């Protein structure tokens, strides 16, 4: 089975740490949704961009390690053009407690403070 990473991966992380970012999205047609369970449905002109911020305490890392790859993916799929009328919905993934990764906004109080200033 294939999977995607929810965002940037630090080369210093071990396999267990990298596996925490594995993501298995499933897109279902609206008629197949089980409406008794939670689901997310976006307008057709909205692009959901989930990301995990690595080293986002530093604005340069935020741009090059996080936002540049997002922009490049949007560009590859023709969604970055100023002539398109898509809304981009960036959603930052925050790890649950106990699953902290190094160099993330949640990994220390000082990183949290620095990320708060950037975001």
C-alpha positions as CSV (number, residue, x, y, z in Angstrom):
1,X,0.0,0.0,0.0
2,X,1.2,3.5,-0.7
3,X,1.2,6.3,1.8
4,X,2.1,10.0,1.9
5,X,3.9,12.0,4.5
6,X,1.8,14.7,6.1
7,X,4.8,17.1,5.7
8,X,8.5,17.6,5.9
9,X,10.7,14.8,7.3
10,X,13.8,15.6,9.3
11,X,16.7,13.4,8.1
12,X,17.8,12.9,11.8
13,X,14.6,11.1,12.7
14,X,14.6,7.4,13.0
15,X,12.1,5.1,11.1
16,X,9.6,5.1,14.0
17,X,9.6,8.9,14.1
18,X,9.2,9.1,10.3
19,X,6.3,6.6,10.4
20,X,4.4,9.0,12.7
21,X,3.9,11.2,9.7
22,X,2.5,8.5,7.4
23,X,-0.9,9.4,6.1
24,X,-3.4,7.2,4.3
25,X,-6.1,9.6,2.8
26,X,-9.3,8.1,1.5
27,X,-11.5,10.1,-0.8
28,X,-15.1,8.9,-1.1
29,X,-17.8,10.1,-3.4
30,X,-20.5,12.0,-1.4
31,X,-23.1,9.3,-2.0
32,X,-20.8,6.7,-0.3
33,X,-20.4,8.6,2.9
34,X,-21.7,7.2,6.2
35,X,-23.3,10.3,7.5
36,X,-23.5,8.8,11.1
37,X,-19.7,9.2,11.3
38,X,-17.7,12.3,11.1
39,X,-16.5,13.5,7.6
40,X,-15.2,16.6,6.0
41,X,-16.6,17.9,2.8
42,X,-15.1,21.0,1.1
43,X,-16.5,23.1,-1.7
44,X,-15.2,22.0,-5.1
45,X,-13.0,25.1,-5.4
46,X,-11.1,24.4,-2.2
47,X,-7.8,22.6,-2.0
48,X,-7.1,21.0,1.4
49,X,-3.3,21.3,2.2
50,X,-2.4,19.4,5.3
51,X,1.1,20.0,6.5
52,X,3.4,19.2,9.4
53,X,5.7,22.1,10.3
54,X,9.4,21.2,10.7
55,X,11.7,23.8,12.1
56,X,8.9,26.4,11.7
57,X,10.5,28.4,14.6
58,X,12.8,29.8,11.9
59,X,11.1,31.8,9.2
60,X,13.6,30.6,6.6
61,X,12.9,26.9,7.4
62,X,9.2,27.6,7.4
63,X,9.5,28.9,3.8
64,X,12.0,26.5,2.4
65,X,11.2,23.3,4.3
66,X,7.4,23.7,4.5
67,X,5.8,26.2,2.3
68,X,8.0,25.8,-0.8
69,X,7.2,22.0,-1.1
70,X,3.5,22.9,-0.7
71,X,3.7,25.5,-3.4
72,X,5.7,23.2,-5.8
73,X,3.0,20.4,-5.4
74,X,0.2,23.0,-6.1
75,X,2.2,24.2,-9.1
76,X,2.8,20.6,-10.4
77,X,-0.9,19.9,-10.3
78,X,-1.8,23.3,-11.9
79,X,-3.3,24.7,-8.7
80,X,-0.9,27.6,-8.1
81,X,-1.8,29.8,-11.0
82,X,-3.1,33.3,-10.1
83,X,-5.8,32.8,-12.8
84,X,-7.4,29.9,-10.9
85,X,-10.1,30.7,-8.4
86,X,-9.3,27.9,-5.9
87,X,-9.2,28.6,-2.2
88,X,-6.3,27.0,-0.4
89,X,-7.0,25.6,3.1
90,X,-3.7,24.9,4.9
91,X,-4.2,22.8,8.0
92,X,-1.2,22.3,10.3
93,X,-1.0,18.8,11.8
94,X,-0.1,18.8,15.5
95,X,1.1,15.6,17.0
96,X,-0.9,14.2,20.0
97,X,0.8,14.4,23.4
98,X,3.5,11.7,23.9
99,X,4.4,11.6,20.2
100,X,6.6,14.6,19.9
101,X,9.2,14.8,17.2
102,X,12.4,16.9,17.6
103,X,12.5,20.3,15.9
104,X,8.8,20.7,15.8
105,X,6.7,23.5,17.3
106,X,5.5,21.2,20.0
107,X,8.8,19.7,21.1
108,X,9.7,22.3,23.7
109,X,8.3,25.4,25.4
110,X,10.8,27.6,23.6
111,X,9.9,26.1,20.2
112,X,6.2,26.7,21.0
113,X,6.9,30.3,21.8
114,X,8.9,30.8,18.7
115,X,6.3,29.2,16.5
116,X,3.6,31.3,18.0
117,X,5.5,34.4,16.9
118,X,5.8,33.0,13.3
119,X,2.3,31.7,12.9
